[in-house]
Amino acid sequence: MAKGTLSVNCENILPIIKKWLYSDKDIFLRELVSNSSDAISKLKLLQANSPEKTTDFRIDVTIDPAKKTITITDNGIGMIKSEVEKYIAEIAFSGAEDFLKKYNTQNEKDQIIGHFGLGFYSAYMVAKKVEINTKSYQKDSEAVLWSCDGSSSYEISSSTYDKTGTSITLYIDEESSEFLEKDKVVQILKKYCPYLPYSIFVEDTLVNNKDPLWLKPSSDCSDNDYLSFYRELYPFDADPIFWVHLNVDYPFNLKGILYFPKINSNFDINKNTIKLFCNRVYVSDNCKDLLPDYLTILRGAIDSPDIPLNVSRSYLQMDSTVKKLGSHISKKISDRLSNLHSSEKEKFISFWPDIEMIIKLGILQDDKFYERASSFLIWKNTEDNWTSAAEYLERNKEKYKNKIFYTHEKDSHFLSLFKEKKIEVLYVNSHIDIAVLNLLESKLSTKFQRIDGDIDESILDPSKEKTLLDASGKSESSKIADFFRQNLEKDLKVEAKSLSSETIPAFLLLKEDERRLRDYFHATKQDMQNFPAEKTLVINTNSKLINKVYSLKNKNPDLAKDLILQIYNLSLLSQKELSPNNLPNFIAHSTSLLEKLTDSLTN
């Protein structure tokens, strides 16, 4: 038996492993089983053109609670003595500090993921001693036994091991006895290694039994396949609405399936949900650095050997490859949405409530995504059709002078005025839409106008305008406006216009820019108490009610004043501008006004 010293300038490698490399103890199983899988793949490659081939490749994990051991065995390539000393005994770093400085860089040449030795030493997170029994595939090779208690010394000797492959035995320490439970081990392997290409058995229980769906061509996958795979990944989630199958070979390798989830009231938008794999080994469910923010709501799995991982294979390291991967995934998503919109529009529209947030966030955050997605950024209009802004402008370019009318309220009494005039209006509901409108205005050189944000010529009837001047030089319209202004708040602006409809006595006008700013404050839950919003009450001189109220100017000025206040309050209420604090006063005033009107009719 020979003895040696590990090539590392520290007395014990265990503190480095525990403190710096791995955040979770259970990763040791991922590392050791992954190494076994690599060893099998190497032998399979070497045997490709050989008449003698191993057909039953497998990895076995056995637990001995009495001896407090876990053993991971494979029938892979195995090692000779010099290889054990090279890959296990010679740890290629000169000290903990130099190691951390070197392998925490983003330089591609510094990445050592896949080096057998480093992953192997994760065993010391749970073991006080580790033994390796190995026999190389090479003819007449001698089996080797290597043993180390986690210090800088090890023992190496010949072995009686008679199988090609490697068997690693961990003597579990007292603090890690939980890993001697079969259920625990099975759970860990199902998490990290469900899609390794070789069968993994724990005490004769098969842990993995099939290839991941992302390896199959999309043309060979049915809807049922995709749904089954989703349920496998997320057994407690509702079925997704649709998915995108990724298969990229150049300029990098990337495979995966991304799902658009069904959004409901319990949906957690901040939950890490896309599972990241490297060569079919689970790494993390945190893909926030790989995907643009607007796509992190997606579910699914991504597998790529080109993803740059930190030394523990637990987190992404940001570099140009990650950005390129993210951009490519974004393009694939937008291409899928575009195809769905053009070829299956009804299905696309049915998905809209679940995908609109992703599309709108993407348009706001990514110029390239905007270029691809602007054609399928849609809203419903007053004709019950779905349309993009560009399509709206094309249809109405001769009518509205490059203007797009919109509203937040489908049941707005003011909207009827536009419907009567057959003016197309878009229903804009989402809080994020205000930012989207601002962006589209700059991109399309257009103007979005809320229907109650300005007085457009389209809704006026000039033929009924009360423009005749009296002896003092005042028109009838200006006198009506003055009368209303005198009976309302001092700071309130009042204008009199002849609207095309008789049914709307008045409406409240709040300038477009001010309303958007206020909507933004409301959406972000900021204090709007001191927001400087200038309100204008627009009186419809074509309304019978307005003219009758004005006729009471001299006959019954008190009743006229009460009616003016009621009209104003109703305008506030209909446009959701009446403060909840003023609701009791409004009800009391309404009751009082009804009593006065009843008295006037009965006396």
N, C-alpha and C positions, 0 to 999 in steps of 0.2 A: 504493500500500500504506500502510495506517495502522498506527500503533503505539500501544500503550496499556499501562497498568499494572493488574495485578490488584488488586481492592479487598480487600487483606489486608495488615495491618500486620506483615509479616515479610519478610525478604529472599528466603526460599525456602520454598515450601509443602511441599516434599518431606520434610523432617524430621518435620513434623506427621503426614503420611500414614503414614510408615514406623513412627514410634514409637507413635502413639496410636490410629490408626483400625483397622488390620487386623492380625490375628495371622498370617495366611497370605498369601503373595504371590499364590497362584493365584486369590484372590478377585477380582482385577482383571477376569478373564474373566467371572465371574458378574455383576459390576456393569455392565460394558459391554454384554454380551449382554442383560441385563435391561432396560437403557435402550433398546436397539434394539427389544425386544419391546413396551415401553411406547409407543414412537414409532409402531409399527405399529398398536397398539390404538387410539391416538388418531385415526389416519387412518381406520381401519375404522369408528370411531364417526361421524366427520364424513361419511363416504361412505354412511352407512346409508340415507339417503333420496335419494341422488344416482343419476342414471342411469349415470354413469361410475364404475365400481368397479374397484379392483384385485383380481384374483382369485388371483394367485400371490404371496402375502406370504411373504417368506423372509429369513433372516439368513445371510450368508456370512462365514466366517472364512478368510482366506488368509494363507499364510506365505511369506515370501521370505527364505530363509537367506542368500542372497548380499548382499541389502541389509540383512539383520538387522531385518526388519519383520514385524509382525502387523497385519492390517487387518480391522476388523469393519465390515461393510456391511449396511444395511437399506434397504428400500423403504417406509419409514414416512413420518411427517408432515413431516420435514425442518425447517429453520429459516431465517428471514431474518436479516439482519445484526443487527438490534436484538435479536432473540431470542438469538443467539449471545452478544452482549455481556451480556445479562441473565442467562442461565442458565449461562454458562461463565465469563465474565470477572468478573462481580460475585459474588464468593464472600461470602455474607452473614454474615461474622463479622469482628470487629475485631482479633483476635489469637489466638494459640494458647491462651493461658490462659483468656480469656473464652469461647472456643469450647468448651473442655472443660468448663468450669463450667456453661455453658448446656445443652449437649446430653447431659450425663450425668445430668440431673435426671429425675425420674419424671413430670413434668408433661406431660400429653397435648399441650398447645399447643406444647411445645418439640420434639416429635418431627418430624424433617425427612426421614425415610426416604422415598425416591421423588423427592426433589429432584435433578434431573439433574446439576447441577454437582458435588455432593459425591461421588456414585458415580463420576462421570467421572474425578475426580482420583486414584482408586485406580490409574489407569494409570501414574502416576509411581512406583509401587512397583517397576516393571520397566523403565520407559522413560526414556531421557535426553531425548527430544523426542516431542511428540505433535502430529499435524496432524488437523484436522477439515475435511472437504469436505462441504458440505451444500447442499441445494436444497429450498426449501419447496414444499409441495403447492399453495400459492396461485398463481393465474394470473400469468404474466409476472414471477414473482419471480426475483431474481438469485442465482446460486449464490455461496456464501461459502467462503473458505479462512481457517481460523484456525490459528495455529501458536504453540507455546510450549515452551521447553526446560526447564520446571520452575522457572524463576526467577519473579520478580514481573512480568516483562515479556512481552508477547505481540505478535504481528503479525496483522493482519486485512486481507483484501483481497477483491476479486472473484475468482471462480473460473470455470473452464471446465467444471466438473462439470455434466453434462447429465441426470442422473437424479434423480427425486424421492426424497428420503431422505437418509441420512447415512452417510458413510464415515470411520471413525476409524483413522488409521495410527499405530502405536506403533513408535518406533525403539528397539529393545531394547538395554539396557546390557549390558556384558560380564558382570556378575554374574548375569544372568538369561537366559543363552543357552539354558538347558534348555527355555524356552518357545518356542523356534524349532523344536522337534520336533513333528511332527504327532501322533504317538501320545500325547504328553504333553497337548497341547491337547484332543484328543478325550476323553482320560480325565477331564480337569477338567470339561469341559462335560457329560459323561455323569453326573458326580457332582452338579453344581449345577443343571443345566438340562435334565434328561431329560423334564420334563413341560411345558415352555413351549409355548404354543398355536401357535407358528409354527415352521416347519421351520428347523433350523439345519444348515448344511453347513460342513464343514471340508475344503477341497480336494475338493469334490464328494462327500464322504462324509457321509451323513445321520447326525446324532448322536441326534436324537430322532424318534420315529416314531408316538407314540400319546399319547392323553390318559390321565391317571392314573385308575385304577379308581374312586377315591373320588368322581369327578364323576358317575358313573352312578347312577341309583336302585338301591337294594338289590334291588328286585323284578326288575331286569333283569340281575342278576349271578348266575351259576351258581357252584356250589362249585368247579368247575374254574377259573373266573375268579379267584376269591379265592386259590386255591392257586398259580396261575400268577403272580399279582401278588406273593405272598409270596416265591416263588422268585426273582423279579426283584429284590426288595429284599434278600433274604438267600440267595444261591445256595448257601451251604455248610451251611445249617441243615436240621434235620429238619422235615418238614411240621408246621404248627401243628395244634392239636386243634380249635379253632373260633375265631370272630372276631366283632367287633362293628363294624357300619357306622355311622359318625357323619354326620349331615346336619342341621345347625342353621342356621336363618336369623334367629332372634330369641331373645334380645336381642343376639346377636352372630353373626357368620358363622363357622362352623366345619364343616369336612368332614374325613373321614379314615376309616381302617380300622385297628382295633387287633386284634392277634392274641394268643391265649393259646398260648405256645410249649410244645413238648414238653420236659419237664424230664428231663435225664439227668445222669449223673455228671460230664460235662464242661461242664455248663451254668454260665455265668458270670453270677451274679445281680447283680454290680456293673457290668456292661458297659452303656454307653450304647447303647440300641438303637432307640428310637422316633425316627423321622426327622421333623424339624420343617421345614415349608415355609411360605413367605409368598407368597401369590399365585402358587403353583406353582413358586417358586424355592426350592431347598434352602438352608436356613439352618444347621442344626446337628443333631447326633444327641444333644444333651443337653437332655432335657425334664424334668429332675428338679424344676425350679421350677414347671413347669406342672402336673405330675401329682402326686397324693399318693404318698408313699413306697411304699405297698403296690401301686401300679400300675406302678411303674417297671420291673418285671420283664417287662411286656408288650412286644411287638414291633409294628411297623407304621409308619404315617405319619399326621401331622396337618397340615392346611393351614388357615390362617386369616389374613385380612388385618388382623384386629383384634388380633393378638398384638403387644404392645408390645415392640419390639426396641431395643437400644442403637444408637448412631449407625452402627456398622459392620454392622448387621444380622446379627451373629454370636451374640448372647446375648439372653435374655429380660431385661426389666426388670420387677421385681415391682410390681404394682399391683392394684387391686380387680378389674380385668378378668381377670387371670391366675387369681386365686382363684375367680372365678365360672366360668371355663372349666374349671378342675380339678374343681370340684364337679359341674358338668354332666356331664363325662366319667365321673366316678365313678357318677353316677346312671344313665347309659346302660349302664355295665358291670353294675351290680347288677340293672337291669331285664332285661338279656339273660340273666343267670344265673338270675333268678327264673323267667322264661318257660321256660328250658330245664329247670329243675327240675320245674316243674308239668306241662309238656306232653311232655317226653321224659326221664323220670326215669332210665331205664336208661342212656341216653347220658350224662346228667349224672353218674351214679355212676361210669361208666367213665372219665370225665374227672377224677374226684375227686383222684387222686394228684398231678395237675398243677396243680390249681386251689385245693386246700385251703389252701396257704400264703398265697395272695393273699387269700382270704376271711377267714382268721383274723387276718392282719395288719390288714386293713381294719376288722374288727370292733373290734380293740383300739385303732386309731388314730383312728377316725372314728365319732362317735355316730350321724350320719345314715346312714352305711353300715350300722351295726349294726341300725338300725331296719328297713332294707330287707332285710338279709341273714340275720337270725337264723332265718328260716323255712327257709333252705336250708343252715344250718350243721348238718351231719349226722355221725353216728357209726354204726358197725356194732355190732349187739348180739349177745348169745349165742344168739339165735334166727335169726341169719344175715340179719337185716333191717337196713335203714338207717333211722335215725330222728333227729329233732331233740330237743333237751332238752325243749321245750314238749310235744311229742307223748309223750315218755316220761312226763312228769309227769301228763299227762291220763289215760294208760292206767293208771297205778299210784297215782293219788291216794288211793285207799282202802287201799292196802297198806303203803306205805313212809313215810308221814308226811312228804310233801314232800321226799323224799330220792332221790338218784340214785346208784346203785352203779356203779363203774367199775373197770377194771383196765388195767395196761400189758401184761400177759402173757397171750397167748391159750392158752399151754400150761401155765399155772400149775396145780399139783396142788390148790391151795386153791380154784380156780374150780369144780372139780367139785362141791364142797359147795353152791354156789349153783345150779348147774345141776340138781342132784338136787331141790332145793327149788323149782325153776322160778322162780327170782328173776332178773329181767332185769338184765343187766350190760352196760355200754357198754365197748367197746374203745377206749381213749384212748392213742394212740401217740406223737404228735408232742410234741417238747420244748416247743413254744409252747402246747400245750394247757393247761398249768398256769395260765398267765396268762389264757387264755380261760375256764377253769373259775372262776377268781376273779371275773372280770367277770360271768359268767352268774349266779353266786350272788347278786350284788348286784342284778342286773336282774330275776331271776325269783324272788327271795326263797326260794331253795332251798339245799340243801346237797349237794355232791358228796362221796361217801364212797368211798374206795378200799376194796376188799373186805377187805384185810388191814390197814386203818388203824384198825379199831375192832371190837369184838365186838357185832354186832347181834343183837337178839333173834330175828330171823328164822332164824338158823343154829344156834340152841340147841334142845336137847330137855329141857325142864324135868322130864319124867317120869322121866328117867334120871339126874337130878342126885343126887350122893351127899351128901345134906344131913343124914343121921342123925348125931346128936352122940354122942360117947363120954363116959365118966365125967369126962374132963377138960374137956368142953365143946367139943371140936374135931370138925368134920365130917371124913368120909373124904376129901373133896375138898381141904380145907386141909392135911391130913396128907400127901397126895400132893404137893401144891405145896411144902410144907416140905422133903420128902425130895429133890425135884429141885433146889430152891434150895441146899440144903446141898452138893450135889455139882457146882455150877456157879460161875461168876464171882460174886464178892461183890456187885457193883453191878447184876447182872441181876435184873430183876423177874420173878417167876413167878406165874402165875395158873392155877387149874385150873377148867375149864368142861366141861360136857357138851354136845359138839357133836352135831348131828343125824346126822352120818355117823361110822361106825366106822373108815373108811379113813385118816383123817388123825390121826396120833398127836399132832402139835403144830405150831404155826406161830408165826412171829415177828411181833409187833405193833409197829408204829412209828406214833406219832400222826400223824394227817392233816396238821396244820399243819407239823410238823417235817419230814415226808417231802416236802411241797411245797417248803419252803424249801431242803431239800437237793437236790431235783431241779433247782431253779432254779440253785443253785451249780454243779451238775454240767453243766447245759446251757450256762452261761456260762463254763465251764472255770475256775472259781475254786477256791481251796484249801479242801477240806472236812476236812482232817486234824483240826482242832480243833472240828469242828461238834458241838455238844452234843445228841446224839440219844439219847433214852431208849428203850431196847428192852425189850419185855416178851415172855417166852416163855409162850405160852398152851398148857397141857397139856390134852389131850382125855381126860377121865375115862371116856368112852364107847369108848375105843380098847382093843382086846385087848392090843396091844403095851405100852401104858402100864401096864395092870394087871398084866401078867406081869413087867415090869421092877420094879414096886413090890413084887411078891411075893418078889423076890430080896433085899429089904432086909436080912433076917436070914440067909437061906440062903447067899447069895454076894454080899456087899456090894461087892467089888471089880469083879465082872462087872457088877453093877447100875450102878456109877459109870461104867464104860466105855460101857455102853449109853446112859446119860443123856447123856453127852458126844456120842455119835454122833448121837442124836436131835436134839440142839441144833445140831450142825454141819450135819446134813441140812436143818434148818429154815433155817439161814443160806444154804446152797447153793441151795435151791429158790427162795429169794426174792432171790438175787443179792446177798447181804449178806456172803458169805464172801470175805475179802480174798485176792487172788491170792498174797500173801506167806504166807498160812496154808495154802495148798493142799498143799505138801509134808507138813506136819504132819498134815493131814487124811488124806492117802493112807497115811502111816505108821501113824496110829492105826487106820484102817480095816483095814489088813493085820493089825495086831496083834490087833484084836478078832476077826477071822475065825479066826485061829490059836487063840485062847482058846476060841471056840465049837466049833471042830473038836475040840480036845482034850477038851472037856467031853462031846462026843458019843462019842468013841472010848475014853474011860477008864471 
